[in-house]
Amino acid sequence: MALTHLNALTSPLDDRQLHALQTALKELSPTQIAWVSGYLAGVSRDAVPTAAAPTPAGTISLFYGSQTGNAKAVAERLGERLLGQELDVQVRSMGDFGPRRLTKERLVLFLVSTHGEGEPPDSARALHAFIHDPRAPRLEQLSYAVLGLGNSSYEHFCRTAVEFDRRLAELGARRILPVQCCDLDYAADSERWSADVLERLAQLAPARPSKLATLA
Ligand SMILES: Cc1cc2nc3c(=O)[nH]c(=O)nc-3n(C[C@H](O)[C@H](O)[C@H](O)COP(=O)(O)O)c2cc1C
């Protein structure tokens, strides 16, 4: 239905809200409206409790895909911080487990860089391919957030992280934070994202006995 045909009787919004919405949208291009529409779909899904709502009382997995060590370092630092919150944490390279394992995970933080011409780092290739396969399994049991490391001077800035984020949502996983793309000076943004993760997890989970396993 065209927005101009909406009124307070045919939508759940009142006149004041409709007017505000119409005013905001008037300024946007069709591309921007398409983006906002996707964004609102995500907000809406997060706002509605579902049977598959996350229960991050179990292990929190930090899966990193890193070629030159930056994403790995951020993952390990965040792992230590989560450990400090008495959460049950595992930090692993994406290359160290079979992609099918994702179907068993409840809460995963993905930290992944982009290399080549917008391609995943070597250790992330199998997992990236697995979720992008047309026959990929549904991942409705999974809650997740994605941190991307990249370099905005490349044409495909943080493409791998954006692809992970988008595809996981398509497969039914529940995004607990918006994807964060970090440029070369990633320290401040990754710190902020890590703080956001801690805050979000505190909302979602009761504290548990701690355990940290860092592999490779
Ligand atoms: C050969 C090469 C290609 C890269 N290609 C991209 C790219 O296409 N897009 C992007 O956003 N960043 C690109 N980067 C930047 C890296 O993602 C960035 O340096 C990141 O911090 C590396 O993290 P890592 O050490 O965890 O792999 C590239 C870096 C290198 C060395």
The ligand as a MOL file (V3000), in Angstrom:
LIG
                    3D

  0  0  0     0  0            999 V3000
M  V30 BEGIN CTAB
M  V30 COUNTS 31 33 0 0 0
M  V30 BEGIN ATOM
M  V30 1 C 45.9260 -8.2040 0.9030 0
M  V30 2 C 44.8740 -7.5210 1.7220 0
M  V30 3 C 43.6140 -7.3860 1.1980 0
M  V30 4 C 42.6030 -6.7290 1.9350 0
M  V30 5 N 41.3530 -6.5930 1.3680 0
M  V30 6 C 40.4010 -5.9280 2.0610 0
M  V30 7 C 39.0820 -5.7520 1.5040 0
M  V30 8 O 38.7670 -6.1760 0.3990 0
M  V30 9 N 38.1640 -5.0950 2.2480 0
M  V30 10 C 38.4420 -4.5980 3.4920 0
M  V30 11 O 37.5610 -3.9970 4.1040 0
M  V30 12 N 39.6860 -4.7630 4.0530 0
M  V30 13 C 40.6570 -5.4080 3.3760 0
M  V30 14 N 41.9040 -5.5760 3.9350 0
M  V30 15 C 42.1790 -4.9930 5.2750 0
M  V30 16 C 42.1000 -6.0200 6.4250 0
M  V30 17 O 40.8200 -6.5560 6.5500 0
M  V30 18 C 42.4910 -5.3140 7.7350 0
M  V30 19 O 43.8660 -5.0330 7.6780 0
M  V30 20 C 42.1610 -6.1370 8.9690 0
M  V30 21 O 42.4610 -5.3970 10.1360 0
M  V30 22 C 42.9200 -7.4440 8.9990 0
M  V30 23 O 42.4680 -8.2120 10.0790 0
M  V30 24 P 43.0890 -9.6630 10.3850 0
M  V30 25 O 44.5010 -9.4280 10.8560 0
M  V30 26 O 42.2460 -10.2090 11.4810 0
M  V30 27 O 43.0150 -10.4810 9.1480 0
M  V30 28 C 42.9010 -6.2270 3.2140 0
M  V30 29 C 44.1950 -6.3930 3.7440 0
M  V30 30 C 45.1620 -7.0280 3.0140 0
M  V30 31 C 46.5530 -7.1760 3.6040 0
M  V30 END ATOM
M  V30 BEGIN BOND
M  V30 1 1 1 2
M  V30 2 1 2 3
M  V30 3 2 2 30
M  V30 4 2 3 4
M  V30 5 1 4 5
M  V30 6 1 4 28
M  V30 7 2 5 6
M  V30 8 1 6 7
M  V30 9 1 6 13
M  V30 10 2 7 8
M  V30 11 1 7 9
M  V30 12 1 9 10
M  V30 13 2 10 11
M  V30 14 1 10 12
M  V30 15 2 12 13
M  V30 16 1 13 14
M  V30 17 1 14 15
M  V30 18 1 14 28
M  V30 19 1 15 16
M  V30 20 1 16 17
M  V30 21 1 16 18
M  V30 22 1 18 19
M  V30 23 1 18 20
M  V30 24 1 20 21
M  V30 25 1 20 22
M  V30 26 1 22 23
M  V30 27 1 23 24
M  V30 28 2 24 25
M  V30 29 1 24 26
M  V30 30 1 24 27
M  V30 31 2 28 29
M  V30 32 1 29 30
M  V30 33 1 30 31
M  V30 END BOND
M  V30 END CTAB
M  END
